Amino acid sequence: VLKFCSYYSFCSSKMLLRIAVAVGICALIALTHAQCSGSVNTNPVSTDSPTLIRSTTNGKLYLAGAPGSQVYIAHLYGSPYQMGYAHGQLFQQELSKIMGEVFAYLDDQADEILKKLPKDLREFVAKYGLEAALQLTHMLTKPYTPDYFYDEIRGIADGSGYSYEKLVWVQMLPELIKAQCTIVGAWGSATTLSVNGSLVQLRALDWATDGPFQQYPVVWVYHPTG
């Protein structure tokens, strides 16, 4: 859920600089991992203004890019719960569809997921199922997770009508399997010329493309209050 470019009036120049730096970091990663398989992305950079397709009290949803390489741009406003609620309203149809596909995909990939787990946890999943393991992960990590995280998920559930419990479970998958997706950060002298030395962080979803995760690429722009 990522990307992009030169858009509308309330997309500030500072934000565009941050995106440009992140894209530059991606390019450096690609150059230093030339041995990786895959094809070069030759999609042109879209400079057209995004189209507003949905709006709600605390959110606006735009669509940008050429057909075949389109990306959503979602602006969310308010408290964590309010932003989550807007998220759920804006993506109600997509959320219901993709969550069903995600859990079906995880069921199909159960054997591969089990290989990534310690022996005791493999036995737990084999006996009680993947959802029980995700719930256990949630219970173990909740004391170390800030409340705003759950407030936002509760908002998504209330705004979309989708199961709060399942929304929490799917957030636990990376922790359960100890996912090690690519993360890179730059700050200080590395970003002085672009964002005055502020931190720019990028996290990639290093997952196979045969699953549903890449179906709805989104740029999330948060406008928190307080």
N, C-alpha and C positions, 0 to 999 in steps of 0.2 A: 504494500500500500504506500505508494510513493509518487512523486516527481514534481515540479516543473517550473515554470518559465515566466515570461513577461506578460502579466495579466492586467488587472483592473486597478482602479484608482486607489482602493484601500489596501492593495498589496504593496507595502512600502519598499523603498529602494534598499533598505537594510535587509529586509526579508529576501529580496532578489539576490543580494550579495551572498547571503548565507546559502541559498540554494546553489548559486554558482560555485561557491567553495566546495560544497558537498559533491557536486558533479565532478569538480576537479579531483577531489579525493578518490572518487570512483574510478576516474581515468588512471590515476597513479596505481591503484590496486590492480587494474586490468593489465597495465604495463609490467608490473612486477610478478604477475601470475600468468605469464604467457603460455605456460604449459597446460593450463586448464582447458578442458574441452568446451565447445560451444561456438556459436557463430557471432560475428560482430553485429551489433545493433546499428543498422543504417537508416533507421527512421529519421526523417527530418525533424528539426526542432520547430515546434509550432509557435507562431507568434500571433495567432488570431486571438481575439478576446474570447474568454470562456462564455458559455451560454448558461444563464440561470435557468435551472430546470425544476427546482423545488425550493420552497422556503417555509419556515415555521417561526414560532415566536423567538426562539433562541438559536436559529441556524439558517444558513443558506447553502444550497448545493448547486455547484456549477459543473459543466462538462466541457473539457478542453481537448484539443488534439484532433488529428485526422481520423476518419473511420479505420478501424483496425488497430489503432494505437491510442485510443482515447483514455483519459484519466479523469476521475472525479476530483473536484476541489471543494472541500467542505469547510465552512467557517462556522465555528461554534462559540457561543457567548454565554457568560454567566458563571454560576457555581459549578463544581464538578457534577452534581446531580442534574442541573439544568442543561449543561453541555451534553451529558449522557442522554438525557431525555430527547433533546433535539436530534442527536445522532440516531436514536431509535426511530424517531418519526421520519427522518429524511431517508433512512435506508430500511424501512419496514419490510418491503417486499424482498429486497436483495438479502437481508439478514436471515429471514426465514428460509430462503432457498439455499444459501451457502452453508448455514449451520447444519441443515439436514445432510448436505453433501459431505461436510467435514466429518461428521460422526460416521457416516457410511464408509468414507475413505479410511478412517482410523480402524474401523472394524476389519476392513480388507487388509490393512497393513499391520494387523495385530502381531503377527509372527515377527515382522521386522522390528517393531517397537519393543517386543520382549527381548530381543537380542541386545538392546541397549541398556537393559536394566540389570542390577545386581541379582544374584540368585534368589535371595529371600523375597525381593520385590517381584521377580518373575513368578514365583510360586503364589504370591498374593494375587497377582493379576489373573493367573490361570484359575485360581479358585473362586475369586469374587468378581472378576471382570475389570475392564479398563476404567469404567466410570467410577468404580469404588476406589481404584488407585488414584484417580484424579481428585476425588473427594478427600482422600487421606492426605494428598499433597497440599490441598487447600487448608486443611485443618492444621497441618504442621507449619505452614508458612504464614498463616493469618496473623499471628502475634508480631510478625516482623514487617507487615505490610500496612502502609498508612491508610487511614479511613477513607481518604478521598478516592482511592482506587476503587473501593467497593461502592462508594456513593455514585461514581460515574457508571459502573456496571448496573447498579440498581436503576439509574436513570434510563440506560439503554433498554433494560428489560421493560420498564414501565412505558416508555415511549413506543416500543415496537410490539409489546404483547408477547415477546418471546420469553422462554424460561430463564429466570435469573440464575438458577442453579447450573444450567448447562452453559450459560455465558461465563460463569466463574470457572467451570471445569475446563473449558477450552483454553483459558488463560494459563492453566496449570501445566499444559502439555510440555512446553519447553523445560520447565523445572523438573518434571517427572523424568524425562529422558536425558536431562542434562545437556540440552542443545547447545551447540557452540557455533552459532552463526557469526558471521564476520562483523566485527565492531571496530570502528576507527574514530579517533578524536583528534582535533587540532585546536590549538590555542596559542596565546602569547605571540611570539615572533612569527609563527606560522600563519597567523590570520591578521596580523597588524594592518596590512594594506587593504583588507577586504571588510572586516567587521571589527576593527579597532582592538584586535587581540582577544575578542570574546571566544568562548568555546563553541565549536561546531562539531556535532556528533552525528555519525551515520551508522545505522545498523541495517544489514541486509538480511533477508529471509533466505538462508541457504537451504532450500527445500527442493525436492524433485518437482518438476513442472507437470507431472502426470496427475497431480491432485487438484483440488479446487481453490487453493489459497491465493492464486494469482489472478482470479477472475475479475475482481473489482478493485483495481489500483486506485488508491485515494491519497490525496494530500490533505492532511488534517491541519487546519489553522485554528489554534486555540486563542480565544480572547477572554481569559479568566477575569472575574471580578474579585475584589478583596485582596 
